[in-house]
Amino acid sequence: MSGFSPEWLALREPADHQARSIELREKLQAYFAGRDELRIVDLGCGSGSNLRALAPHLAATQHWRLVDYDPALLSAAREALKNWADMAQEKSGVLHLQKNDKFIVVSFDQVDLARDLERLLADRADLVTAAAFFDLVSEDWIERFCKALAAHRLPFFTVLTYDGTDRWSPAHPQDAAMVQAFHAHQGSDKGFGKAAGPRATDVLQKALTQLGYAVTIHPTPWKLDAAQRKLMNALSDGFANAVAETGLVAKSDIEDWRRARLSAATCAVGHYDLLGLPSID
């Protein structure tokens, strides 16, 4: 699975970081309280935004394994993390970073998660995490993932899973048709089978609960206004392009909606963060 540009990921990163659930992050911190060192696997890492958001709140020493199928995104992550860190050294392809009081070792792994999921999760880890990822995979893959996770009793934290909500202001006559068509596009195969889209969080919660996990969910919407005009314009552009691919909305209606969104006052896009912790024997 690929198709997300480093430019788009950089543009959305501030909104992503602002939206994330502080309460769930603090619950995760409490779970690992007293740990001086952690090993973390980040699925569909993109350009490394999830690490940049989460690492400042975890153990003093961290080993991150960044996993993505797109080598261009892995390369972008490497460069972005070098620029983010206070100090950075690269040894045999592995980054050694210092950020404030954190020492972070980062390895990069190009993996086909549709094929090699179980092998990946069989390797030693303390936490599996992801951001803006699970709405892109299928329900069957989510259930397979949860079984592999539970087989190793791994804690799990995923953020910014799309919940199907898109609200623009002022309203436009084509809003409902556009959202319906966008959801149809979201359900297309991204390399894992028919994507779960807005159902992803419900599927994760049900599967993990049945496997004995304690699951907590918080809504984490983007709330955008004119201060994020560049992001809103890129979002409406991508939304319109996706709808156009479905053939479900007339081209003239799509273009009318797209033009109207250039002067939108606000936009809210719904997401959920989810924390799943294994039961303690």
N, C-alpha and C positions, 0 to 999 in steps of 0.2 A: 504494500500500500504506500503510495506517495501522492504528490499533487499539491502540497502546501509549500509555498515559497518562504524562504527565510525573511523576506521583506514583510509578508503578511504576519508571520509569527512575531516579528519585532514590533509591528504596529499594534497588535492586540495585547502584548505582554503587560503594559501598565494596567489596562482594564482587567485582565485576568488576575493580576496580583491584588488589585483593590477588591475584587469580588470574593476572593477566597474566604472560607469560613475560619475565623479566628478561634471559635469555640472548638471545632473539630481538630484544628492544629494543636490547641492546648491539650486536648484529650490524648492526642498522639504523643505529645511531649511527656505527659504524665505516665503513659504506658512505658516509655523508655527512660523514665527518671532513674538516675544513678548509673546509666550506661555511659561509659567514656568513649566507646567506639561502636559504630554501626556499619553494616553492609546493606546497601540499598540498590534495588533494581528498578529502573525507570523505563516503562514500556512506552514505545512510540514517543521517544524523547523530544523529537523536533529539534529546536535550536537550544535546548537546555533550560528553558524557562522554569520548569518545575523544580529543578535543582536550585536555581537562583532564589526562588521563593521559599523553599523549605529548608535548605541547608543551614541558614542562620539560626534556626530554632531547634536543631538537633545536636547530637553529641559533639564533643570537641574534635574527635577524629572520625572522619566519614570516608567510606569507600563506595563510590557510585559507579554502577554499571549502566551506561546509557545505551539503550537498545532502539534501533530504528532500521527500517528496510531501505531507506533512502540515503545513499552515501553523501549526497550533497547536503542533507540536513545534519548528518553526523559531522561533516566538515564545518558547517556553520556553527554548530554547537561548540566545537573545539575552539574556534576563534572567538566566539562570544564569551566563553568562560575565561579565556585568557584576558580579555579586556575587562571583565567584571572583577576578577580577583585582584587583591592587593599585590600579590606576588604569584608568579606562575613559572613552572619549569616543566619541560617535556622530556621524558625518558622512555625510549623504546615505544613511542606512541601513547604512553600513559601520562596524563597531566597530574602534576602535584601542585596544588593551589593552597594559598593562605588567604582567607577572607576574615578580617577582624581577628577573632580568637579561634577560628575554625581552621583545621587542617583537612583538606579534601583531596582524595585521590580519585581520579576519574578515568575509567576505561571506556572504550567505544566499541560497540559490537553491532555489526550489520547482521540482522537476523530476520528470517521469514517467520513471523509469529504464527502464521496460518499453519505452518508445518512443524516448527521446532519449539513450540510452547513448552511441552513437558520437559524436554531436555534443559531448557533455560531455567525453569523453576526448580529443577532438581539440584542445581548448583547452590552453594551455600549463600544464604541471605538472611537478613533480619527483618526486612520490610520490602514489599512490592508496592510501587506507586505508579501513577499515570495522571496525565492531564489532558482534557479535551480529546479523549480517545475512544471510550467505550460505546458512544453512540454510533461509531463508524463500523463496528464489528457485528457479527450476527448473534442472535439469541443462542444458537447451538454452540458457537465459539465461547460465549460468556459462560455457559454452563460447564463447558469443558475446562475453561480457565479456573472457575471456582473449585472444581474437583481437584485440579492439579495444585492449586493454592492450599486447599485443605489437607491434601496428602502430606504436606510438609508443615502444616500448622503455621502458615506465614501470615503476619499482620498485613493489612491491605488498606491503602489510602488513595482514593482517586478523586480528582477535582474537575469541576467545570464540564460535566456531562450535560449535553443539551437536553432540555426538558420539553421542547416543542413550542415554547412561548416566544412570540415576536410581536411587540407592540410599538407602533410608531405613532408619533403625534406631530402634526394633526393627522387625523385618519384620512384614508383614501378609499374610494369605492372598490378598488381591486385588492385591498388588503387580505380579505378572507381567501380569495382565489389564489393569490400569490403564496400564502402560507400553506394552503392545501397542496399546491403543486410542489413547493419546496420540500414538504414532508415526503411526497412521493419520490422526489430525487434523493432525499436522504436515505430512503429505504433501498436504494440500488446497491449492488455488490461492490464493495470497496476492496475486495481481495479475500474476504472471509465468509462469503455468502451474503444473502440479503441482510442489510444492516438493520440493527435494532432501532436506531434513531431515538426518538423521545421515550421509547419503552425501556431503554437500556438500564436506567437506575432501578426500575421496578424488577427487572429480570435479575440484576445483581443482588438486590436485597432478598428476594425470594430464595435464590439459589444458596446464598451464603447463610441465611437463617436456617435453612434445612440442613446445612452442614455443620451447624452448631456455633456459628459466629454470632457475636453481638454486633449488630449493625446500627449505626447512627447516620442520619441523613440531614443535611441542611440545604435550603435554597440559597444559591449564590448568583443572583442575576447580575448581568451588566446593566448599569443605569447610565446611559450616555446622553450627553447634551452637546451644545455648541462648542464646548471646550474640547470635545473629542470629534470635531467635524471630520478630520481626515479618516479616522476609523469608521465613523458612520457612513461616509461616502464609499469607502472600500467595502464595507459590509453590505450596503444596498446594491453595489455593483455585483459582488459575488452572488448575492441572493438572486438578483435578476438573471444573471447568466445561468445559474443552476435551473431556474424555472424555465428559461428558454429551451434548455435541453430536453425538458419533458414533453414539450408540445401541448401542454394542457391549458396554456393561457395564450391568447392572441398576441402576436409580436407588438402590435400597436398599443395594447393595454400594458404590456410589460414596459415599453419605453415611456409611456405616460406615467406609470408608477415610478420608474427610475428617475425621471426628471423631477417629479414632485419631492422625492426623497432628498434631493440635493439641498433643499431648504427646510428639511425636517427639524423640529425643535428638540425632540427627544426620541430615544429608542431604548427599549428594554428587551433584553434577550435572556430567557430563563435558563439556568443551569442548576445542577445539584452537585454538592460534594458528598462523598460517602466514605465512612470509616468502618472497616470490618476487622474485629479483633477476635482471634480464636479463643475458645473456651479454655479455662485453666483447670487441669485435672487435680 
